[in-house]
Amino acid sequence: MTTVQTNTVDPSLLATMNGGSTAKTSTQDAQDRFMTLLVTQLKNQDPLNPMDNAQVTSQMAQLSTVSGIDKLNATVTALNASFQTGQNLQAASMIGHGVIAPGSAMTVTDGKGIYGVDLPQAADKVDVVVHDSTGAVVRKMSIGALPQGTNTLTWDGKTDAGATAANGVYKFEIAASSSGKSLDATSLAFGVVSSITSGTQGMKLSVANLGDISMTDVKQIY
């Protein structure tokens, strides 16, 4: 006589091996519970005092609102991921390019330095003072009038004594005015993007003369 042996297999194991039902989302669970409760409520309602249609409609509307919010959150999350990817690609393409951003350092190479100023409105007078690494004044310049917005400027590397400044990093200060009224001018430094980093505070560009800056700080790209 042949004995046939049968074993009971855990249903959860079968579901795993067979690629069973996919785990439901919290929204799907909420919808299932709502429909179960609603059907039960309708089945057990008092025939002499049935549920008001407005009450059923209100409950359906609440469920629809929850479902809509869940879908909106998923859409926003997907859009944010897409935006982050696009920003990463844009930032990577900036490596090796020069940028202008808020700063007060200027690198002079072979008698030439690049810097800038951002003006809230047109100025009829702009003065620049350049300092060496010790803080000593090496050049005072009167630029004259400049328009509103970002203005890129250059220094020819000449000191007040007429000599050519040595290669290196200098500091500069900018004062601007219009009709004798001082303007809130923002000094801009030039640097080359050497690398990018992505962290909890977003994308950062590593730039000579500027350090780590955000992409939103960049005024111009060269």
Z-matrix of the N, CA and C atoms (Angstrom, degrees):
N
C 1 1.471
C 2 1.509 1 108.32
N 3 1.290 2 114.86 1 130.17
C 4 1.471 3 119.65 2 -178.34
C 5 1.515 4 110.47 3 -92.93
N 6 1.322 5 115.09 4 131.97
C 7 1.465 6 119.85 5 179.56
C 8 1.519 7 109.54 6 -97.49
N 9 1.302 8 115.41 7 127.93
C 10 1.476 9 120.62 8 178.07
C 11 1.508 10 108.46 9 -99.92
N 12 1.347 11 115.70 10 121.84
C 13 1.461 12 120.05 11 -177.04
C 14 1.512 13 109.09 12 -100.99
N 15 1.287 14 116.55 13 131.51
C 16 1.480 15 121.97 14 176.41
C 17 1.506 16 109.14 15 -120.08
N 18 1.286 17 115.31 16 143.25
C 19 1.463 18 121.43 17 178.70
C 20 1.526 19 109.45 18 -122.39
N 21 1.273 20 115.33 19 144.16
C 22 1.466 21 120.16 20 176.63
C 23 1.529 22 108.87 21 -89.56
N 24 1.328 23 116.11 22 123.57
C 25 1.463 24 121.29 23 -178.56
C 26 1.522 25 109.48 24 -100.46
N 27 1.315 26 115.74 25 135.25
C 28 1.461 27 121.46 26 178.59
C 29 1.533 28 109.49 27 -57.59
N 30 1.320 29 118.99 28 123.38
C 31 1.479 30 121.93 29 179.97
C 32 1.516 31 113.00 30 -55.28
N 33 1.354 32 117.10 31 -35.09
C 34 1.464 33 119.44 32 -179.28
C 35 1.524 34 110.99 33 -66.32
N 36 1.384 35 116.00 34 -33.38
C 37 1.455 36 119.89 35 177.49
C 38 1.521 37 110.40 36 -68.58
N 39 1.349 38 116.56 37 -41.04
C 40 1.461 39 120.31 38 177.33
C 41 1.518 40 111.09 39 -61.96
N 42 1.307 41 115.84 40 -41.62
C 43 1.462 42 119.65 41 -179.69
C 44 1.507 43 110.87 42 -63.07
N 45 1.350 44 115.80 43 -37.17
C 46 1.466 45 119.86 44 179.65
C 47 1.515 46 111.38 45 -68.96
N 48 1.359 47 116.74 46 -46.36
C 49 1.456 48 121.52 47 -177.74
C 50 1.518 49 112.23 48 -67.92
N 51 1.323 50 116.68 49 -34.58
C 52 1.457 51 121.06 50 -176.25
C 53 1.519 52 113.35 51 -93.20
N 54 1.320 53 115.92 52 7.13
C 55 1.461 54 117.28 53 -177.71
C 56 1.501 55 110.56 54 62.79
N 57 1.316 56 116.38 55 49.77
C 58 1.453 57 122.37 56 -174.45
C 59 1.499 58 112.90 57 -63.72
N 60 1.294 59 114.52 58 -160.44
C 61 1.461 60 120.60 59 -174.03
C 62 1.514 61 111.10 60 -59.34
N 63 1.289 62 114.64 61 140.78
C 64 1.454 63 121.55 62 179.18
C 65 1.521 64 109.46 63 -77.66
N 66 1.321 65 115.95 64 143.32
C 67 1.455 66 120.01 65 179.75
C 68 1.529 67 110.32 66 -59.16
N 69 1.316 68 115.38 67 136.50
C 70 1.452 69 119.73 68 -178.30
C 71 1.520 70 111.12 69 -81.56
N 72 1.296 71 114.44 70 153.07
C 73 1.454 72 119.46 71 176.44
C 74 1.517 73 108.93 72 -79.82
N 75 1.330 74 116.16 73 165.80
C 76 1.456 75 119.99 74 179.56
C 77 1.520 76 110.92 75 -61.86
N 78 1.319 77 116.66 76 -33.51
C 79 1.467 78 120.36 77 179.07
C 80 1.518 79 111.05 78 -67.83
N 81 1.342 80 116.11 79 -42.57
C 82 1.459 81 119.44 80 178.35
C 83 1.520 82 110.79 81 -63.07
N 84 1.325 83 116.79 82 -41.70
C 85 1.460 84 120.67 83 177.80
C 86 1.523 85 110.62 84 -60.66
N 87 1.315 86 116.05 85 -42.78
C 88 1.465 87 120.58 86 -179.83
C 89 1.523 88 110.71 87 -64.18
N 90 1.345 89 116.82 88 -39.77
C 91 1.454 90 120.72 89 178.58
C 92 1.528 91 110.87 90 -64.59
N 93 1.349 92 115.74 91 -43.35
C 94 1.463 93 119.85 92 179.61
C 95 1.526 94 111.20 93 -62.57
N 96 1.324 95 116.32 94 -44.67
C 97 1.465 96 119.77 95 179.93
C 98 1.527 97 111.11 96 -64.12
N 99 1.342 98 115.09 97 -40.05
C 100 1.457 99 119.55 98 -179.29
C 101 1.529 100 110.57 99 -63.05
N 102 1.340 101 116.59 100 -47.28
C 103 1.460 102 120.16 101 -178.03
C 104 1.530 103 110.71 102 -64.62
N 105 1.343 104 117.05 103 -38.46
C 106 1.468 105 120.29 104 178.14
C 107 1.525 106 110.79 105 -62.59
N 108 1.338 107 115.66 106 -45.35
C 109 1.460 108 120.37 107 179.82
C 110 1.522 109 111.40 108 -65.53
N 111 1.335 110 115.90 109 -39.72
C 112 1.467 111 120.12 110 -178.19
C 113 1.530 112 110.82 111 -66.23
N 114 1.346 113 115.57 112 -45.39
C 115 1.468 114 119.42 113 179.24
C 116 1.529 115 110.51 114 -62.82
N 117 1.341 116 116.03 115 -43.15
C 118 1.462 117 120.16 116 178.15
C 119 1.524 118 111.00 117 -61.58
N 120 1.320 119 114.91 118 -40.95
C 121 1.459 120 120.03 119 -179.74
C 122 1.535 121 111.17 120 -64.75
N 123 1.331 122 115.77 121 -40.62
C 124 1.466 123 120.05 122 179.56
C 125 1.533 124 111.16 123 -67.84
N 126 1.359 125 115.91 124 -39.25
C 127 1.459 126 119.68 125 -179.14
C 128 1.537 127 111.82 126 -65.79
N 129 1.327 128 115.38 127 -35.11
C 130 1.455 129 119.65 128 -173.68
C 131 1.525 130 113.71 129 -103.28
N 132 1.321 131 117.10 130 14.10
C 133 1.455 132 119.15 131 -179.94
C 134 1.533 133 110.56 132 -72.69
N 135 1.287 134 115.47 133 157.23
C 136 1.463 135 122.25 134 178.03
C 137 1.525 136 108.95 135 -73.48
N 138 1.359 137 118.05 136 117.55
C 139 1.467 138 119.90 137 -179.17
C 140 1.525 139 112.61 138 -57.74
N 141 1.342 140 115.40 139 -27.81
C 142 1.466 141 119.09 140 -179.49
C 143 1.524 142 112.01 141 -84.32
N 144 1.316 143 115.75 142 -13.94
C 145 1.472 144 119.71 143 -179.96
C 146 1.533 145 108.93 144 -141.58
N 147 1.358 146 116.37 145 67.33
C 148 1.476 147 119.84 146 -176.00
C 149 1.526 148 112.33 147 -66.61
N 150 1.320 149 114.93 148 162.87
C 151 1.473 150 120.66 149 179.53
C 152 1.517 151 109.86 150 -62.58
N 153 1.311 152 113.96 151 143.42
C 154 1.459 153 120.28 152 177.51
C 155 1.533 154 109.07 153 -74.03
N 156 1.322 155 116.98 154 136.74
C 157 1.475 156 120.87 155 179.18
C 158 1.520 157 111.92 156 -57.16
N 159 1.313 158 115.89 157 -36.82
C 160 1.472 159 119.94 158 -179.23
C 161 1.519 160 110.92 159 -63.67
N 162 1.337 161 116.32 160 -35.11
C 163 1.458 162 120.67 161 179.29
C 164 1.522 163 111.05 162 -66.88
N 165 1.336 164 115.66 163 -43.75
C 166 1.467 165 119.66 164 177.62
C 167 1.513 166 110.70 165 -63.18
N 168 1.328 167 116.33 166 -44.33
C 169 1.476 168 120.73 167 179.32
C 170 1.517 169 111.50 168 -60.74
N 171 1.338 170 116.42 169 -39.27
C 172 1.470 171 120.86 170 179.81
C 173 1.520 172 110.77 171 -64.28
N 174 1.341 173 116.50 172 -41.91
C 175 1.460 174 120.00 173 179.15
C 176 1.522 175 111.40 174 -65.67
N 177 1.333 176 116.64 175 -40.09
C 178 1.465 177 120.50 176 177.68
C 179 1.522 178 111.01 177 -63.80
N 180 1.330 179 115.77 178 -38.45
C 181 1.466 180 120.39 179 -179.63
C 182 1.526 181 110.90 180 -65.85
N 183 1.342 182 116.68 181 -38.38
C 184 1.458 183 120.32 182 178.11
C 185 1.520 184 111.23 183 -63.20
N 186 1.338 185 115.54 184 -43.42
C 187 1.471 186 119.45 185 178.51
C 188 1.523 187 110.41 186 -63.50
N 189 1.324 188 116.88 187 -40.88
C 190 1.456 189 121.36 188 179.62
C 191 1.527 190 111.15 189 -62.89
N 192 1.345 191 115.70 190 -37.76
C 193 1.471 192 119.93 191 178.67
C 194 1.520 193 111.14 192 -64.32
N 195 1.330 194 116.69 193 -44.90
C 196 1.471 195 120.65 194 179.00
C 197 1.521 196 110.60 195 -61.48
N 198 1.340 197 116.20 196 -44.60
C 199 1.466 198 120.46 197 179.25
C 200 1.522 199 111.19 198 -62.49
N 201 1.334 200 116.10 199 -40.66
C 202 1.467 201 120.36 200 -179.91
C 203 1.517 202 111.99 201 -64.73
N 204 1.330 203 116.84 202 -40.71
C 205 1.468 204 120.63 203 179.02
C 206 1.522 205 110.66 204 -63.91
N 207 1.332 206 116.33 205 -40.97
C 208 1.464 207 120.61 206 179.12
C 209 1.525 208 110.79 207 -62.10
N 210 1.331 209 117.35 208 -42.96
C 211 1.459 210 121.19 209 179.47
C 212 1.525 211 110.56 210 -67.54
N 213 1.344 212 116.65 211 -37.43
C 214 1.468 213 120.51 212 178.90
C 215 1.523 214 110.67 213 -64.30
N 216 1.344 215 116.49 214 -41.62
C 217 1.461 216 120.29 215 178.28
C 218 1.529 217 111.19 216 -61.58
N 219 1.338 218 115.91 217 -41.03
C 220 1.467 219 120.01 218 179.34
C 221 1.523 220 110.55 219 -64.74
N 222 1.328 221 116.73 220 -39.15
C 223 1.464 222 120.85 221 179.27
C 224 1.516 223 111.55 222 -66.25
N 225 1.329 224 116.26 223 -43.93
C 226 1.475 225 120.62 224 179.33
C 227 1.522 226 110.46 225 -63.11
N 228 1.330 227 117.13 226 -40.14
C 229 1.466 228 121.04 227 178.76
C 230 1.522 229 110.83 228 -62.45
N 231 1.333 230 116.53 229 -42.29
C 232 1.468 231 120.65 230 179.17
C 233 1.525 232 110.90 231 -66.12
N 234 1.327 233 116.87 232 -41.31
C 235 1.470 234 120.44 233 178.74
C 236 1.522 235 111.08 234 -64.64
N 237 1.329 236 116.96 235 -39.16
C 238 1.460 237 120.77 236 179.43
C 239 1.524 238 110.74 237 -64.42
N 240 1.338 239 116.79 238 -41.15
C 241 1.466 240 120.44 239 178.60
C 242 1.523 241 110.64 240 -64.62
N 243 1.331 242 116.30 241 -39.89
C 244 1.462 243 120.69 242 178.71
C 245 1.527 244 110.78 243 -65.77
N 246 1.331 245 116.34 244 -40.78
C 247 1.468 246 120.76 245 178.54
C 248 1.522 247 110.61 246 -63.96
N 249 1.335 248 116.88 247 -41.95
C 250 1.454 249 121.13 248 -179.39
C 251 1.524 250 110.97 249 -63.11
N 252 1.334 251 116.39 250 -40.76
C 253 1.462 252 120.69 251 178.27
C 254 1.527 253 110.64 252 -63.21
N 255 1.329 254 116.10 253 -44.76
C 256 1.465 255 120.12 254 178.89
C 257 1.514 256 112.08 255 -62.94
N 258 1.332 257 116.59 256 -38.81
C 259 1.460 258 120.65 257 179.06
C 260 1.529 259 111.02 258 -66.65
N 261 1.326 260 116.58 259 -38.69
C 262 1.467 261 120.30 260 178.01
C 263 1.523 262 111.10 261 -61.80
N 264 1.338 263 116.29 262 -44.05
C 265 1.462 264 120.33 263 179.63
C 266 1.518 265 110.92 264 -65.13
N 267 1.327 266 116.32 265 -41.22
C 268 1.464 267 120.08 266 179.38
C 269 1.517 268 110.88 267 -63.65
N 270 1.344 269 115.99 268 -43.61
C 271 1.459 270 119.87 269 -179.45
C 272 1.524 271 111.21 270 -64.78
N 273 1.344 272 117.13 271 -40.86
C 274 1.465 273 120.83 272 -179.59
C 275 1.525 274 111.05 273 -62.21
N 276 1.321 275 116.95 274 -34.66
C 277 1.471 276 120.46 275 -179.65
C 278 1.522 277 112.26 276 -70.66
N 279 1.332 278 117.64 277 -12.55
C 280 1.470 279 121.44 278 -178.50
C 281 1.523 280 112.65 279 -87.23
N 282 1.324 281 118.25 280 -11.88
C 283 1.465 282 120.52 281 -179.62
C 284 1.527 283 109.50 282 -60.39
N 285 1.326 284 115.65 283 129.83
C 286 1.466 285 121.06 284 -178.72
C 287 1.516 286 113.57 285 92.03
N 288 1.334 287 117.07 286 -9.05
C 289 1.462 288 121.09 287 179.23
C 290 1.524 289 110.44 288 -95.67
N 291 1.328 290 115.56 289 151.18
C 292 1.449 291 121.06 290 175.38
C 293 1.514 292 110.59 291 -85.34
N 294 1.340 293 116.18 292 145.50
C 295 1.462 294 121.12 293 178.09
C 296 1.523 295 109.80 294 -135.14
N 297 1.332 296 114.73 295 156.30
C 298 1.457 297 122.64 296 173.84
C 299 1.515 298 107.31 297 -113.62
N 300 1.341 299 116.85 298 128.25
C 301 1.462 300 122.03 299 -179.27
C 302 1.527 301 108.51 300 -151.16
N 303 1.338 302 118.26 301 163.53
C 304 1.462 303 120.37 302 -179.75
C 305 1.524 304 112.78 303 -52.93
N 306 1.320 305 115.82 304 128.71
C 307 1.461 306 122.18 305 -178.78
C 308 1.512 307 110.05 306 174.99
N 309 1.331 308 116.94 307 168.65
C 310 1.465 309 120.40 308 -177.15
C 311 1.526 310 112.50 309 -131.73
N 312 1.338 311 117.58 310 19.55
C 313 1.468 312 121.55 311 178.34
C 314 1.524 313 109.32 312 -107.75
N 315 1.329 314 115.63 313 143.10
C 316 1.468 315 120.94 314 -179.88
C 317 1.519 316 109.34 315 -136.59
N 318 1.319 317 116.46 316 124.97
C 319 1.456 318 121.65 317 176.99
C 320 1.520 319 109.52 318 -90.51
N 321 1.324 320 115.88 319 126.14
C 322 1.468 321 121.41 320 178.61
C 323 1.523 322 108.39 321 -103.88
N 324 1.337 323 115.22 322 123.56
C 325 1.458 324 121.48 323 178.67
C 326 1.521 325 108.87 324 -128.98
N 327 1.342 326 115.31 325 120.91
C 328 1.464 327 121.45 326 179.38
C 329 1.525 328 112.07 327 51.23
N 330 1.316 329 115.42 328 46.49
C 331 1.460 330 120.52 329 174.54
C 332 1.517 331 115.27 330 76.27
N 333 1.318 332 118.12 331 21.64
C 334 1.462 333 119.78 332 179.06
C 335 1.521 334 110.86 333 -141.96
N 336 1.340 335 114.96 334 132.40
C 337 1.451 336 120.70 335 176.88
C 338 1.522 337 109.83 336 -133.59
N 339 1.322 338 116.57 337 143.20
C 340 1.457 339 121.86 338 -179.24
C 341 1.522 340 109.18 339 -112.88
N 342 1.318 341 116.31 340 134.43
C 343 1.457 342 121.76 341 176.60
C 344 1.526 343 107.57 342 -152.22
N 345 1.332 344 117.70 343 -169.81
C 346 1.455 345 118.99 344 -179.36
C 347 1.515 346 112.17 345 -168.09
N 348 1.330 347 115.24 346 179.50
C 349 1.456 348 121.46 347 178.20
C 350 1.533 349 108.48 348 -149.09
N 351 1.309 350 115.04 349 140.86
C 352 1.469 351 121.04 350 175.86
C 353 1.522 352 107.90 351 -110.50
N 354 1.334 353 115.98 352 122.32
C 355 1.461 354 121.40 353 -174.99
C 356 1.522 355 111.15 354 -111.29
N 357 1.350 356 117.30 355 135.16
C 358 1.465 357 120.51 356 178.41
C 359 1.524 358 112.27 357 -71.12
N 360 1.334 359 116.51 358 -20.36
C 361 1.460 360 122.34 359 175.87
C 362 1.526 361 107.91 360 -157.83
N 363 1.311 362 116.24 361 168.39
C 364 1.465 363 119.84 362 -179.16
C 365 1.522 364 110.67 363 -59.60
N 366 1.334 365 115.56 364 140.71
C 367 1.465 366 121.14 365 -179.92
C 368 1.522 367 109.39 366 -116.65
N 369 1.346 368 117.20 367 141.25
C 370 1.460 369 120.49 368 176.56
C 371 1.527 370 111.89 369 -96.83
N 372 1.345 371 115.03 370 -4.82
C 373 1.464 372 119.09 371 177.70
C 374 1.521 373 109.70 372 -150.16
N 375 1.326 374 116.00 373 126.15
C 376 1.471 375 121.81 374 177.64
C 377 1.518 376 108.15 375 -134.28
N 378 1.320 377 116.72 376 123.06
C 379 1.465 378 122.32 377 179.84
C 380 1.523 379 109.78 378 -116.70
N 381 1.329 380 115.77 379 142.73
C 382 1.462 381 121.84 380 -178.81
C 383 1.524 382 109.45 381 -127.20
N 384 1.326 383 116.40 382 135.46
C 385 1.461 384 122.29 383 175.99
C 386 1.523 385 107.96 384 -122.07
N 387 1.348 386 116.35 385 125.38
C 388 1.463 387 121.78 386 -178.29
C 389 1.527 388 109.43 387 -107.24
N 390 1.354 389 115.74 388 133.19
C 391 1.462 390 121.72 389 179.85
C 392 1.528 391 109.79 390 -117.43
N 393 1.343 392 115.74 391 149.01
C 394 1.465 393 118.98 392 174.61
C 395 1.526 394 109.32 393 -86.80
N 396 1.325 395 117.03 394 -173.90
C 397 1.461 396 121.57 395 -175.84
C 398 1.522 397 113.65 396 -64.40
N 399 1.337 398 117.29 397 -20.21
C 400 1.467 399 120.96 398 178.61
C 401 1.525 400 111.96 399 -89.79
N 402 1.322 401 116.69 400 -7.62
C 403 1.462 402 120.43 401 -178.33
C 404 1.515 403 113.52 402 96.56
N 405 1.329 404 116.69 403 -3.98
C 406 1.456 405 119.85 404 -179.62
C 407 1.534 406 110.45 405 -73.15
N 408 1.336 407 116.10 406 144.12
C 409 1.463 408 121.05 407 178.72
C 410 1.528 409 109.07 408 -76.19
N 411 1.319 410 116.84 409 126.32
C 412 1.464 411 121.02 410 178.76
C 413 1.529 412 112.08 411 -109.96
N 414 1.367 413 115.75 412 -21.81
C 415 1.465 414 117.40 413 179.55
C 416 1.532 415 110.46 414 -158.87
N 417 1.334 416 114.59 415 136.18
C 418 1.461 417 122.12 416 171.51
C 419 1.513 418 107.53 417 -117.21
N 420 1.352 419 116.56 418 127.92
C 421 1.458 420 120.34 419 -176.86
C 422 1.523 421 110.66 420 -128.73
N 423 1.331 422 115.62 421 140.80
C 424 1.457 423 121.50 422 173.28
C 425 1.524 424 107.17 423 -107.41
N 426 1.323 425 116.72 424 110.81
C 427 1.464 426 121.33 425 -174.79
C 428 1.526 427 111.70 426 -81.11
N 429 1.328 428 116.71 427 -29.90
C 430 1.467 429 119.66 428 -176.96
C 431 1.517 430 111.01 429 93.97
N 432 1.319 431 116.16 430 -147.77
C 433 1.466 432 121.07 431 -176.75
C 434 1.524 433 111.46 432 -84.02
N 435 1.338 434 115.13 433 144.12
C 436 1.475 435 121.95 434 177.09
C 437 1.524 436 108.95 435 -139.86
N 438 1.317 437 118.15 436 147.86
C 439 1.465 438 121.01 437 179.61
C 440 1.528 439 112.76 438 -77.34
N 441 1.315 440 115.68 439 167.88
C 442 1.456 441 122.17 440 176.75
C 443 1.529 442 110.44 441 -65.16
N 444 1.335 443 115.82 442 146.87
C 445 1.452 444 120.29 443 177.17
C 446 1.513 445 113.07 444 103.75
N 447 1.337 446 115.89 445 -159.10
C 448 1.463 447 122.05 446 -177.44
C 449 1.513 448 110.95 447 -84.00
N 450 1.323 449 115.38 448 126.43
C 451 1.466 450 121.96 449 178.12
C 452 1.527 451 109.00 450 -122.84
N 453 1.325 452 116.63 451 121.74
C 454 1.465 453 121.53 452 177.02
C 455 1.518 454 109.00 453 -93.17
N 456 1.345 455 116.20 454 130.19
C 457 1.460 456 122.12 455 -175.48
C 458 1.525 457 110.19 456 -126.56
N 459 1.332 458 115.99 457 164.62
C 460 1.469 459 120.82 458 176.58
C 461 1.519 460 109.75 459 -132.69
N 462 1.294 461 114.78 460 149.84
C 463 1.476 462 121.57 461 173.72
C 464 1.520 463 107.09 462 -113.23
N 465 1.339 464 115.57 463 133.49
C 466 1.469 465 120.05 464 -177.41
C 467 1.522 466 113.19 465 -79.44
N 468 1.337 467 116.24 466 2.95
C 469 1.458 468 119.35 467 177.13
C 470 1.513 469 114.63 468 79.73
N 471 1.322 470 117.90 469 4.63
C 472 1.464 471 120.80 470 179.63
C 473 1.528 472 110.50 471 -84.47
N 474 1.327 473 116.03 472 135.58
C 475 1.453 474 121.41 473 176.78
C 476 1.524 475 109.39 474 -85.33
N 477 1.327 476 116.81 475 172.82
C 478 1.469 477 120.59 476 177.45
C 479 1.526 478 111.08 477 -63.09
N 480 1.330 479 116.46 478 -24.24
C 481 1.467 480 120.43 479 179.85
C 482 1.520 481 111.44 480 -85.02
N 483 1.331 482 118.10 481 -3.50
C 484 1.466 483 120.85 482 178.54
C 485 1.515 484 113.90 483 92.40
N 486 1.326 485 117.09 484 -1.93
C 487 1.465 486 120.11 485 179.80
C 488 1.539 487 109.51 486 -83.99
N 489 1.325 488 115.49 487 166.74
C 490 1.464 489 120.57 488 177.37
C 491 1.523 490 109.23 489 -92.91
N 492 1.315 491 116.25 490 124.92
C 493 1.464 492 120.60 491 -178.71
C 494 1.526 493 110.30 492 -64.85
N 495 1.316 494 115.98 493 145.05
C 496 1.461 495 121.09 494 178.97
C 497 1.526 496 109.98 495 -69.33
N 498 1.322 497 115.18 496 153.27
C 499 1.461 498 119.64 497 175.80
C 500 1.530 499 109.84 498 -59.77
N 501 1.308 500 116.45 499 143.52
C 502 1.457 501 119.75 500 179.73
C 503 1.516 502 111.37 501 152.10
N 504 1.323 503 114.73 502 -171.45
C 505 1.461 504 121.24 503 -178.31
C 506 1.521 505 109.92 504 -102.17
N 507 1.317 506 116.07 505 130.60
C 508 1.461 507 123.23 506 179.59
C 509 1.536 508 109.12 507 -121.35
N 510 1.322 509 114.71 508 157.70
C 511 1.462 510 120.92 509 174.92
C 512 1.532 511 108.32 510 -105.82
N 513 1.332 512 115.72 511 149.22
C 514 1.463 513 118.42 512 178.58
C 515 1.526 514 111.00 513 -139.44
N 516 1.327 515 114.64 514 153.53
C 517 1.461 516 122.20 515 177.78
C 518 1.522 517 108.10 516 -125.71
N 519 1.324 518 115.93 517 143.28
C 520 1.455 519 120.72 518 -178.22
C 521 1.526 520 109.72 519 -125.38
N 522 1.336 521 116.17 520 133.84
C 523 1.465 522 122.59 521 175.39
C 524 1.525 523 107.47 522 -125.45
N 525 1.337 524 116.30 523 128.25
C 526 1.461 525 120.51 524 -179.21
C 527 1.519 526 109.71 525 -129.60
N 528 1.337 527 115.42 526 150.05
C 529 1.461 528 120.15 527 179.72
C 530 1.522 529 110.08 528 -148.89
N 531 1.329 530 114.36 529 159.80
C 532 1.461 531 121.30 530 177.01
C 533 1.518 532 108.19 531 -137.22
N 534 1.316 533 115.90 532 119.61
C 535 1.478 534 121.87 533 -177.27
C 536 1.517 535 111.30 534 54.48
N 537 1.320 536 115.55 535 39.60
C 538 1.453 537 121.22 536 178.12
C 539 1.520 538 114.66 537 81.68
N 540 1.337 539 118.60 538 -3.56
C 541 1.459 540 121.91 539 179.97
C 542 1.524 541 110.05 540 -99.49
N 543 1.335 542 114.92 541 127.75
C 544 1.457 543 120.01 542 -177.99
C 545 1.532 544 111.33 543 -66.35
N 546 1.335 545 115.82 544 139.88
C 547 1.457 546 121.89 545 179.28
C 548 1.529 547 110.68 546 -107.74
N 549 1.304 548 115.55 547 151.22
C 550 1.464 549 121.14 548 178.87
C 551 1.528 550 108.84 549 -83.36
N 552 1.323 551 116.43 550 76.93
C 553 1.465 552 121.80 551 -177.42
C 554 1.528 553 110.42 552 -81.95
N 555 1.318 554 116.13 553 142.14
C 556 1.470 555 122.18 554 177.91
C 557 1.524 556 109.07 555 -108.97
N 558 1.322 557 116.48 556 119.10
C 559 1.463 558 120.07 557 178.59
C 560 1.523 559 109.47 558 -73.04
N 561 1.330 560 116.52 559 141.76
C 562 1.458 561 122.67 560 -177.35
C 563 1.522 562 110.50 561 -122.09
N 564 1.315 563 116.05 562 134.79
C 565 1.468 564 121.60 563 179.15
C 566 1.520 565 109.94 564 -108.22
N 567 1.328 566 115.29 565 153.54
C 568 1.462 567 121.88 566 178.63
C 569 1.522 568 109.45 567 -106.81
N 570 1.320 569 116.23 568 140.04
C 571 1.455 570 120.59 569 176.47
C 572 1.512 571 110.47 570 -159.45
N 573 1.332 572 116.34 571 165.30
C 574 1.464 573 122.53 572 -179.98
C 575 1.527 574 109.24 573 -104.53
N 576 1.333 575 115.83 574 133.37
C 577 1.456 576 121.41 575 179.95
C 578 1.531 577 109.42 576 -72.32
N 579 1.325 578 116.62 577 122.83
C 580 1.465 579 120.86 578 -178.15
C 581 1.522 580 112.75 579 -102.31
N 582 1.347 581 117.22 580 -29.32
C 583 1.463 582 119.95 581 -179.45
C 584 1.520 583 109.24 582 -163.96
N 585 1.331 584 115.24 583 171.19
C 586 1.458 585 120.83 584 177.58
C 587 1.519 586 108.85 585 -131.88
N 588 1.325 587 115.78 586 151.50
C 589 1.461 588 121.36 587 176.38
C 590 1.523 589 108.53 588 -136.15
N 591 1.332 590 115.66 589 146.67
C 592 1.459 591 121.25 590 179.29
C 593 1.513 592 108.53 591 -121.93
N 594 1.339 593 116.33 592 124.12
C 595 1.457 594 120.29 593 -179.19
C 596 1.514 595 111.61 594 -142.67
N 597 1.336 596 115.25 595 -163.26
C 598 1.459 597 120.39 596 -178.86
C 599 1.512 598 112.46 597 -65.27
N 600 1.333 599 117.08 598 -23.90
C 601 1.464 600 121.43 599 179.25
C 602 1.519 601 112.23 600 -93.85
N 603 1.323 602 116.68 601 11.56
C 604 1.459 603 120.07 602 177.44
C 605 1.516 604 112.44 603 96.24
N 606 1.325 605 115.32 604 -168.34
C 607 1.453 606 121.69 605 -177.88
C 608 1.531 607 110.98 606 -77.87
N 609 1.328 608 116.36 607 134.48
C 610 1.459 609 122.46 608 178.42
C 611 1.531 610 109.64 609 -123.56
N 612 1.330 611 115.71 610 141.18
C 613 1.457 612 122.29 611 175.67
C 614 1.526 613 108.84 612 -106.42
N 615 1.317 614 116.40 613 131.77
C 616 1.462 615 120.71 614 176.08
C 617 1.522 616 107.55 615 -93.17
N 618 1.349 617 116.39 616 114.74
C 619 1.467 618 121.97 617 -172.16
C 620 1.519 619 110.27 618 -128.33
N 621 1.329 620 116.02 619 133.58
C 622 1.468 621 121.04 620 175.96
C 623 1.526 622 109.10 621 -61.26
N 624 1.337 623 116.83 622 139.70
C 625 1.471 624 125.21 623 -178.01
C 626 1.520 625 113.19 624 77.17
N 627 1.332 626 117.30 625 -15.62
C 628 1.460 627 120.32 626 -174.25
C 629 1.521 628 113.72 627 -120.21
N 630 1.326 629 117.08 628 -21.81
C 631 1.457 630 120.39 629 -176.26
C 632 1.523 631 110.90 630 78.22
N 633 1.326 632 117.11 631 -147.23
C 634 1.465 633 122.14 632 179.41
C 635 1.524 634 109.13 633 -90.78
N 636 1.318 635 116.69 634 120.63
C 637 1.461 636 121.58 635 -178.13
C 638 1.527 637 110.16 636 -127.81
N 639 1.316 638 116.13 637 159.88
C 640 1.464 639 121.50 638 176.06
C 641 1.521 640 109.39 639 -84.04
N 642 1.318 641 115.88 640 157.64
C 643 1.456 642 120.09 641 178.78
C 644 1.524 643 110.89 642 -64.39
N 645 1.333 644 116.69 643 -28.59
C 646 1.453 645 120.23 644 179.21
C 647 1.526 646 112.48 645 -69.69
N 648 1.343 647 116.98 646 -16.10
C 649 1.471 648 120.35 647 178.74
C 650 1.522 649 112.04 648 -79.40
N 651 1.323 650 116.88 649 -19.48
C 652 1.472 651 121.43 650 -175.50
C 653 1.524 652 110.05 651 -70.63
N 654 1.328 653 115.77 652 125.98
C 655 1.463 654 121.23 653 178.89
C 656 1.528 655 111.63 654 -95.08
N 657 1.324 656 116.41 655 -36.96
C 658 1.460 657 121.20 656 179.17
C 659 1.524 658 109.47 657 -147.56
N 660 1.329 659 115.25 658 151.13
C 661 1.464 660 122.55 659 177.43
C 662 1.516 661 109.04 660 -121.10
N 663 1.339 662 117.79 661 137.59
C 664 1.468 663 121.94 662 -178.55
C 665 1.530 664 110.21 663 -119.49
